[in-house]
Amino acid sequence: MQIDHRRLAGVWVAAFVIVNAVFLLWPGLDLAVSGLFYDSDAGFFLAGSGTLEVIRQAIWRLSVVLVLACLAVVIWGLIFRARRLDLRAPLFIVLLYLLGPILLVDGLLKRFWGRARPANVDAFGGTAQFTPPLLPADQCAHNCSFVSGEGAAATALAISLAVLAPYVRRATGPGWYRAYLVLAVAVPLTGMALRVATGRHFLSDTLDAALFVGLIALGLHRLLLAPRHG
C-alpha cells in the first residue's frame, strides 16, 4: 500500500494544532470528560473494577508479548542471517515501542512535564492544581499524567497490528481476518479509554500520546517500510 508521507505529515501537524488548541482554549473540557466518571462520594468509580483491571492488564501484556516476539524474530534473523526472512516489519514494531512509549513518553514527557493526574487534582478531591496539556508544570514529581504511557502503548499496538495485517490476511481466511481487524481497532481503543475512565489520565493526555506515537510511526514507516524506487 502506497503512503504519501508528506501529506500525512501535514495531516499530523493540523491534528496536533487543532487538538491542543482546543484543550488550551477550553481547558475545562478535560475536567468535563474526566468528571463523567467521577462521583464526589465514590471518586473515580470505575477505578476499583476488578474486571476492567483484568482487561487493562491483558491489553498491556499483549503489547509486551508482541514486542518480545518481534525482538526475538529480529535477533534470530540477524544471528542466523536468514536472508529470506523480511525483518522490516518486526524491526519497525520494536523501534516504534522503543522510541515512543519507552523513550519519549516514559523517559522524557512523563518524567519532566509535571502534570498531575486527574485523581490527584483538587477538582476531583486531590491537592494538586489542574494544568493544561503541553505546558510544563510542577504539580507532579514523577510518573505524571502528560502523556499517557499506556495510551502510547495502545497506539503503538494499533499501528503494529495494522502493519501485520497483510501477513494475517495471507495466513487466514476472510472470517478470521475480519475478526482480526475488529480486534486491532477495539483492543487499543479500549486500553486508551480505560485510562481516562479510571481517572489515571485526561483525554488530552491520551490524544497527545496517540499523536506523538503516530508521528514516530510515520517516520519509521518512511525509513523502513516505504517501497524503494530506482
Number of C-alpha atoms within 10 A of each C-alpha: 5 6 13 10 14 11 9 13 15 11 12 17 12 11 15 15 11 12 14 18 13 12 17 18 10 12 17 13 16 22 17 13 15 22 19 11 17 22 12 11 8 11 17 22 15 17 20 12 10 10 9 16 15 11 15 19 12 14 20 17 12 15 21 14 11 17 22 14 14 18 18 14 17 21 14 14 16 13 9 8 11 12 9 7 12 12 19 13 17 22 19 20 23 20 17 28 24 15 17 25 27 16 13 21 26 22 14 13 23 21 19 19 23 21 33 29 27 28 22 20 18 13 15 21 15 14 13 19 17 22 19 21 23 17 11 14 17 13 20 19 14 14 21 22 26 29 33 31 27 25 30 31 27 28 30 27 27 20 20 23 20 16 17 13 16 12 11 17 16 10 11 12 10 12 9 13 18 13 10 18 16 11 14 18 17 12 18 25 16 16 23 27 14 21 21 27 21 23 23 21 29 28 27 26 27 24 20 22 28 24 19 19 25 20 16 18 23 19 15 18 19 16 13 14 16 14 11 8 4 2
